[in-house]
Amino acid sequence: MDVYEKVCIVCPRGCRLTIRKDETSLKGYSVEGNTCKRGAEYGIKEVTNPTRVITSTVKLKSDHLNRLPVVTKGGIPKGKMMESMKVINNIEVKAPVKEGEIIIENILDTGIDLVSSRTVEQ
């Protein structure tokens, strides 16, 4: 039987989760140690398809700044994190840029966009 131990990060409580493969369960896993439904969902997701939101900066051509803060609009699969960072580190954006503007659409075919997290005029 597959058993995984994780600390939930959905809220500040930090529940210690035990996730077990359970064919009788609706989602194929049972979760213990969570104090809310979101903790159970997090535990199953961490075992089946862990993702992370990327926050970084890209090169910026501007009169005042040389870096632009960016963030993914959702979680990127952990297996694509390093490759995503290689793509992010090799692009350059020209000002003006608005907060929320898409910098890279559908990064690495994940369905997740990389967007600006700041407005830069010139």
N, C-alpha and C positions, 0 to 999 in steps of 0.2 A: 504494500500500500504506500502511495506517495504522500508524504507529510511535509509541509512547508511551514516555517515560522517567519512571520513578518511583523513589523511595527506599523500600525496604521498611521498615516499622515493626513487623513481627511480633516481632522480637527485637532486642537491642541491637546486632547486627552491622551493620545499615544497608546491606544489599546494594543496589547500583545495578541496577535492573531495566530491561530493554528488552522491551517487550511489542509484538508484531506481530500484525496480523490474519493468520490462517492458516487458510484453509478446509479444509486437509487435516488439521488438528489436531482432536482429539475435542471440545474446548471452543471451537473457532473462533479461538483465539489461541495463539501460542507465546511462551514467556517465557525470557529469557536473563539470566544474572547472579545468579540465586538460588542459594543454597547448600543450600536445603532445599525440600521439597515445599510447606510452608506459604507460602513466599515466592512460589512460582508461583501458588498459589491467591489470595493477596493481590493480586498484580499483575493478574490477570484480573478480580477483583472490583472493583478500583479503576477499571478501564477500563469495565466493563460496568454496574456498579451501586454506586457509592461510597456508603458509609454512615459515620456517626459516632455515637458514644455521647455523649449530652448529660449534663453535670453542671452543676447550677445550684442556685438556692435559690428557694423560694416564700415568700410572706407567711405568717406564723404568728401565730395568736391564742393567746398563752400568758402565764403569769404572769412567766416569766423570759427568754424568747427572742422575737425578732420575725421570725426567718428559719429556715426548715427546709431542710436540704440534701436534694436529690433527684437521681436518676440514672435514665436510661432502662435497661431490662433488656436492650437490644440496640441495634444500630445503626439510626439513622434515615436515610433517604435524604437526601443532601446538599441536594437541591432542596427539602426540607421543613424544613430547619433553622430558617430565619428565622421561618417561620409557626409552628413548634413553640414557639419562644421567645416569640412573642407570646402564645400560649395560656398558657404557663407563667408569664409575667410578670403575667397577669391573674387568677390564682387565689389564694385564701386558704384555708388549712387551719386547723382548730381543734384544739388539743391536747386530749386525749392522742393521740399518734401513735406507732406502733411501727416500728422499722426493718424495711424490706421491705414495709411496707403500701402497697398500690396507691393512688396519689394521682390519676392519670389513667389510665383503662384504654383501651388501643388508641388512643393519641394520633394524631389526624389519619388514622385508618383505616390505620395502618402495621402493625398487629398487635403493636406494642411498647408496653409499659406504662411509665409513669413511677412510680417508687417512692421512698419515703422512705429516706434512707441514715443515719438517726439515730432513736433513740427519744427522745421528749420526753413527760414525764409531764404536767405542768400548768405 
